[in-house]
Amino acid sequence: MRTALVTGASRGIGRGIALHLASQGYGLTITSRNDDDLAALASQLRSAGAPRVAHAACDMADRRSLPELMVLHGAHFEDSMDALVVNAGVGTAGPVDSVRMDRFDKMIDVNLTSGLVLIQSALPLLRAAAAADPERGAKIVALSSITGAYAEAGFAAYGASKAALLSLVETVSLEESGNGVTATAVAPAYVDTDMAAWITDEIPAHTMIPVADVVAVVAMVLGLSRNTAITRIVMGRSGTSGRHA
């Protein structure tokens, strides 16, 4: 049984990824901030095909609690993890001259620091899975943003946190791909989720990237052999330059 841990799993992109992995027979560990949401999702994932689902509510800004997710996963799945999906994130838009430092700190904690702590904690499990499956290896997929790849007015703080995540993922892949653990950052423009609802008066939801398209990209990455390393995939919206959200 292949296994994965998905953060931010209760809605949006994370939920779509978790449901897809369940349909592929993955055993799953899921996390978000609300345990009731996770319990309901766990039932749906089992119905979709997941043979086993573990879940725990967790605040990604609380770095000290994050290694416990790996302990939970290891206990349920024999200290092995085929895929880590770092999806949870927060964002605030606004010009650089009015960025509130408390919001900037929160974005760094959730969008970047949690990714580093999760990856560090998961590497022993990922290396074990890669050793057990030398053809496919193990995978890390992190959800970044097109604003981390290309500068965009109004997204200085958010874009900086996501740009740092891109750099982190590229370096992790450089260091770990020799051990069979490859890492990819997926950086989409606006995706039709609750997180993008604030901008729908300017950018209609039907013009945004569907969650299913992001899930398809993640599925493609997870299906690659250990010999292929794609460190970033930028997803633009049709009808745009492909360099802004």
N, C-alpha and C positions, 0 to 999 in steps of 0.2 A: 504493500500500500504506500503510495506517495503521499506526502504530507506537506502542509503549508500553514503559515501564520499570516493573517491579514489584519492590519490595523485600520481603524476607521471603517469597520465592516458593516455597520448597521444601516447605512444609507449611501446613495450616490454611487460613485465609482467603486468603492470598497465592497458594497453590497453586490454589485454586478459581478465583480471578480470572484467573490466568495461563492455565489450561485453557480458561476461557470465551473469553478474548480470542483464543487460538489457534484455537478453533472458528469465530471470526468473521473469520479471515484476517489478524490483526494480525502484524506482525513484532515480535519481543519481545527485550528485554534483561531478564534475570532475575538476581537476586542473593540470596544468603543467606550463612551463615558456612561452609558445607561445599561444596567444589568437586565432590566425588563425587556428592552429592545433586543439585547443579545439572546435572551432565552427564547423569544419568539422567532428570531432568525435561525437559531440553532435547530429548532423544529423543522423549519422550512428547508434548511440545508440537508437534514437527514432525509426528508421526503424527496429531495432533488437527487440523492444518490451518495451523499457523504456517509461512509461507514461509521465514522466516529467524529464527534464535534465537542471540543472543549471551549469554554468561554470565560472571560473575566473582564469586568469593567475596570478601566484604567484611564487616568488622565495623562496624556502624552507630555504635559508640562512638568510632571513629577518624575524626574529622571531616576530617582532612587527606586521607584516601584517597577520600572521597566524590565530589569533582569528577571523578576519573578514570572513574567510571561514566558520566558524561555524555560524556567523550571517547570511551569505548568505543562508546556508543550512536550518537554522531554519526558515527563512522567507519563503522559498519555501515549507517546509515540516513540518509545524506546530510544530516546536521546538522538533522534535523527530528524532533520528538516530538509525537504527538497526545495522549498521555496519560501522566501521571506518577502512579503509585499508590504512596503512602507508607504501607506496611503494617507493616513490621517494628516490633516493640515488645517491651518487657519489663515485668514487674510484680511487686510484692511487697505483700502485704497485712499489716496490723498497725495497732494504735492509734498515734496521733500521739506519745504519750510514749515510744515505744520504736522510732521510726524510726531505722534506722542510716544515717548520712550517706553511707557508701560506696554503699549501695543506692540512696539518693535521687539521688546524683550520677549513677549508672548510668542510672536512669530518665530523668533530665533529658537526659543525653547521647543516649540512644537514642530516646526518645519525642518529644523536642522539638528539640534542637539539630540532630540529623541531618535532621529535616524542613526546618528553615530552610536548612541548607547545600544539601540536595538541590534545594529549590525555587529558591534563588538560582542554582545552577549550571545548572538545567534551563530557566530562563526564556528564554534566547536561542533554544533549540530549540523550545520551546512557542510562542513568538511567531512563529517562522518557519512552523510548522505552521498556526497560526491565520491567518496572512496567505495561505497557500496554500489554505485551506478557509474562506472568509469566512462561510459559512452555519453551519457547525458550530463553528468555532473549535477551541481545544485545552482540555484539562481536567486539573486536579489533583484527585485524590481521596486523602484522608488518613484512615486508620482511627484514630479516637479511641475513646472509651468513654463509656457512660452515666454513669459516675462522674465524668467531666469536666463533664457538663452539670448533674448534681444531686449534692449532697454526700451521702456515705454513710460511716457509721462504719466504720473499718478501712481506708479507702482514701484517707487524707489525702494521702500522698505521690504515689501513683499517680494519683489523681484530679487533683491539682494539675498534674502533667505533661501529662495529657490535656486539662485545661481550657485550659492555655496553648496547646496545639495547636489547639484550637477557635478561640481568639482569633487565632492566627497565620493560619489558613486564611481566616477572615472578612476579615481585613485584606488578605491577598493578593488575594482576589477583588475587594475594593473598589478596590485599586490597579490591577489588571491586567485586569479584565473589559472595560475600554475598549479594550484591545489584543486582545480576543477570547479571553483566557485566564481561565476561570472556575475557582474552587476550591470544593470541597465536603468537609466532614468528616462521615464516617459514624460514629455513636456508638452501638454496640449494647450491650445487656446481655450476660450470659453467652452465648457461642457455643460450640457443641459441637466443641471442638478440644482438642488436647493441653494448651494453656495453661490450660484450665478444668478439667482432670482432678482437680485437688487438692480441688475443692469438690463433687464428684459424690456424696459421702455425704450432703450436705445438699440439694443441688439436682441431682436425677437428670439425666443427660445427655439423656434423651428429652424433658425439659421446656425445654431450652435452645434458643436460636435456631440453626437449621441453617445451616451454611456456605452452602448454596445460596441461602438467603434474603438473606444479605449480598451474595453475588455478583449476585443479581437487582437489588438496589438500586444497586450500582455500575454495572451494565449500563445501567440506566435513566438514571443521571446522564450516562454517556458518550454516550448517544443524544440528549441535549438539544441544541437549537440554542445559538448564542452569545448569543442574546437573553435566555436564562433563567439566572438565578443562584440556586442553592439552596446556602446556605453551611453548613447543618448539617441532618443527618437523624438523629434519635434513634430507636433501635429497642428497644422494651421487650419483655419476655416476656409471653405471654398468661397471664392469671390473676394478674398483679401490678398495682401502681398505675401502672406505666410510668415510675416515677421512681427505681428502684433496680435494681442488677444482678441 
